[in-house]
Amino acid sequence: MIRSIVKGLSWRMFAGFDTLVVTAAVMFWKTGGFNVHAILSLALGIVGMELVTKTALYAFHERMWERQKAVVKLAPIKSHLYYGEAMD
């Protein structure tokens, strides 16, 4: 569980920067001006909310995948064509 949270946080740092840049670009485009305080306030607010919500969702998603892996053991798919075996 801790590993999933750390992975989620590290990813959110990278993705948060992307959100910051995109939000700033959209704000600049929509307002037609460059109000640094307004742009950074909105962008950082969005990044902060995303950090919390998406990290929690990522950790939950990882837990569900781990639980699924423990329940279902998938057999490897063996292609007859790939292995050159004749089909009956």
C-alpha positions as CSV (number, residue, x, y, z in Angstrom):
1,M,0.0,0.0,0.0
2,I,2.8,2.5,0.9
3,R,4.6,1.7,-2.4
4,S,1.4,2.5,-4.3
5,I,1.1,5.8,-2.5
6,V,4.7,6.7,-3.2
7,K,4.4,5.8,-6.8
8,G,1.2,7.8,-7.1
9,L,2.8,10.9,-5.5
10,S,5.9,10.7,-7.7
11,W,3.7,10.5,-10.8
12,R,1.5,13.3,-9.6
13,M,4.6,15.6,-9.3
14,F,5.3,15.2,-13.0
15,A,1.6,15.3,-14.0
16,G,1.0,18.3,-11.8
17,F,3.6,20.3,-13.7
18,D,1.7,19.4,-16.9
19,T,-1.6,20.5,-15.3
20,L,0.1,23.8,-14.2
21,V,1.4,24.6,-17.7
22,V,-1.9,23.6,-19.4
23,T,-4.0,25.6,-17.0
24,A,-1.8,28.7,-17.3
25,A,-1.9,28.4,-21.1
26,V,-5.7,28.1,-21.2
27,M,-6.1,31.0,-18.7
28,F,-3.8,33.2,-20.8
29,W,-5.7,32.3,-24.0
30,K,-9.2,32.8,-22.5
31,T,-8.4,36.0,-20.7
32,G,-6.2,37.5,-23.4
33,G,-3.8,38.8,-20.8
34,F,-1.2,37.7,-18.3
35,N,-2.4,38.1,-14.7
36,V,0.3,36.1,-13.0
37,H,-1.4,36.0,-9.6
38,A,-4.8,34.8,-11.0
39,I,-3.2,32.3,-13.3
40,L,-1.0,30.8,-10.6
41,S,-3.7,30.8,-8.0
42,L,-6.1,28.8,-10.2
43,A,-3.4,26.5,-11.6
44,L,-1.9,25.7,-8.2
45,G,-5.4,25.1,-6.8
46,I,-6.2,22.6,-9.5
47,V,-2.8,20.9,-9.1
48,G,-3.4,20.6,-5.3
49,M,-6.8,19.1,-5.7
50,E,-5.5,16.7,-8.4
51,L,-2.7,15.7,-6.1
52,V,-5.1,14.5,-3.5
53,T,-7.8,12.9,-5.6
54,K,-5.7,11.3,-8.2
55,T,-3.2,9.9,-5.8
56,A,-6.0,8.3,-3.8
57,L,-7.6,6.9,-7.0
58,Y,-4.3,5.5,-8.2
59,A,-3.6,3.8,-4.9
60,F,-7.1,2.3,-5.0
61,H,-6.6,1.2,-8.6
62,E,-3.3,-0.5,-7.7
63,R,-4.9,-2.3,-4.7
64,M,-7.7,-3.6,-7.0
65,W,-5.1,-4.9,-9.5
66,E,-3.2,-6.6,-6.8
67,R,-6.3,-8.2,-5.4
68,Q,-7.3,-9.4,-8.9
69,K,-3.9,-10.8,-9.5
70,A,-4.2,-12.9,-6.3
71,V,-7.6,-14.2,-7.2
72,V,-7.2,-15.0,-10.9
73,K,-4.1,-16.8,-12.2
74,L,-4.1,-16.2,-15.9
75,A,-2.7,-19.0,-18.0
76,P,-0.3,-17.9,-20.7
77,I,-1.8,-17.8,-24.2
78,K,-0.1,-20.3,-26.5
79,S,-0.5,-19.6,-30.1
80,H,-0.3,-22.7,-32.3
81,L,1.0,-20.6,-35.2
82,Y,3.7,-19.0,-33.2
83,Y,5.0,-22.4,-31.8
84,G,4.6,-24.1,-35.2
85,E,2.3,-26.8,-33.8
86,A,-0.4,-28.4,-35.8
87,M,-3.9,-27.8,-34.7
88,D,-6.1,-30.8,-34.1
